[in-house]
Amino acid sequence: MSALFNFHSFLTVILLGICACTYFKMQFPAILEQRTGFRGFFWKAARIGERLSPWVGMGCFMMGVSIIFF
C-alpha cells in the first residue's frame, strides 16, 4: 500500500517533508528563495516548520513513539 492511501504513512511523509525543507532552508537559504512554482511548495513547507516548530517537533516525537510501539 502506498503512503497516499495509508493515513499514518501519509502523516509521516508530510512531517518528514516539513522537517527536511526547514533544515535545507536553514543550511542553504538560496535554494528556497522562490515563493512561486514548484519550489514554492517547498518554501511553504519550510515556513510551516519555522513558525510552528514546537508543534512540528511534538508531532515528530509522537510519530516516532507511534512507529516504535504500534
C-alpha positions as CSV (number, residue, x, y, z in Angstrom):
1,M,0.0,0.0,0.0
2,S,1.4,3.4,-0.9
3,A,1.8,6.3,1.5
4,L,-1.1,8.2,-0.2
5,F,-3.7,5.6,0.8
6,N,-2.4,4.9,4.3
7,F,-3.1,7.8,6.6
8,H,-0.4,7.0,9.1
9,S,2.2,6.8,6.4
10,F,0.9,10.0,4.8
11,L,1.3,11.9,8.0
12,T,4.9,10.5,8.4
13,V,5.8,11.7,4.9
14,I,4.3,15.2,5.5
15,L,6.2,15.6,8.8
16,L,9.5,14.4,7.3
17,G,9.0,16.7,4.3
18,I,8.4,19.7,6.6
19,C,11.4,18.9,8.7
20,A,13.6,18.3,5.6
21,C,12.5,21.6,4.0
22,T,13.1,23.5,7.2
23,Y,16.6,22.0,7.5
24,F,17.5,22.8,3.9
25,K,16.3,26.3,4.2
26,M,18.4,26.9,7.3
27,Q,21.6,25.3,5.8
28,F,21.2,26.6,2.2
29,P,18.8,29.6,2.1
30,A,19.4,30.4,-1.5
31,I,17.8,27.2,-2.6
32,L,14.3,28.1,-1.3
33,E,14.1,31.8,-2.2
34,Q,11.4,31.4,-4.8
35,R,8.0,31.6,-3.4
36,T,6.1,30.6,-6.6
37,G,6.1,27.5,-8.8
38,F,7.4,24.1,-7.8
39,R,9.9,25.5,-5.3
40,G,7.2,27.5,-3.7
41,F,5.7,24.3,-2.3
42,F,9.0,23.6,-0.5
43,W,9.3,27.2,0.6
44,K,5.8,26.9,2.2
45,A,6.7,23.7,3.9
46,A,9.9,25.3,5.3
47,R,7.8,28.3,6.5
48,I,5.4,25.9,8.4
49,G,8.4,24.3,10.0
50,E,9.9,27.7,11.1
51,R,6.7,29.1,12.5
52,L,5.2,26.0,14.0
53,S,8.4,24.4,15.2
54,P,7.2,23.4,18.7
55,W,4.1,21.7,17.1
56,V,6.1,20.1,14.3
57,G,8.6,18.8,16.9
58,M,5.9,17.4,19.1
59,G,4.3,15.8,16.0
60,C,7.6,14.2,15.0
61,F,8.1,12.9,18.6
62,M,4.5,11.4,18.7
63,M,5.0,9.9,15.2
64,G,8.3,8.3,16.4
65,V,6.6,6.9,19.5
66,S,3.7,5.5,17.5
67,I,6.0,3.9,15.0
68,I,8.1,2.2,17.7
69,F,5.1,0.9,19.8
70,F,2.4,0.3,17.2
